[in-house]
Each structure stands twice: as structure tokens, then as C-alpha cells.
């Protein structure tokens, strides 16, 4: 049962926030790597590496969320096109609409 609780805790992670819960070893990655490969680092260097790892994880998480949202929006567009009977059977229509919407998000003048 304890293993199950550990696994549940390990799955409940916040990107960029490292902690010692369950089987979440992200907080120790830099230190473990330094020790394993005998790579000496100062405390300042270790904190800098840990901060870089947190930032990289946050960036990946943000990209993953955006990618998932765009995929859901695309699927919704394809469903609506099918309901409206305007789909030619090609996904290019949904892609064109998404490109236009995303371009407006970046540059409202588009």
C-alpha cells in the first residue's frame, strides 16, 4: 500500500517545483549527476544547474500544454466542419483556421 501512495505522490508534481515526495527525484538530479560522474561543483554552481533544470522543465510543460490545447482546438474544428457539412475530408481547412487564429493571438493586426 505504501508503494501505491508513493506512486500517487510522484505523479502529482508541479513543473519546475522540485520536492521530495514519493518517487520524485528531480530535486537530486544535479547532485546525483555530479557525484556519479565525479564532476566537482560549488554550491553556487549546483544551485545554478538546479535553477536551469527547473526553468527547462517549466518551458517544456508550457509547450506541452499549448500543444495539447491546439490539438483539442483542431479536433473541435474538424467536428464542427463535419457537423456543418463544409469539410472536404481534408484537415487543411482546420489547420488554416488555426494558423489564422494563432497569428491573431501573436499579432492582433493580422
Buried (B, 14 or more C-beta within 10 A) or exposed (E): EEEEEBEEBBEEBEBBEBEEBBEBEBBEEBEEEBEEEEEEBEEEEEEEBBEEBBEEBBEEBEEEEEEEEEEEBBEEBBEEBEEEEEBEEEEEBBEEBBEEEEEEEEEEEE
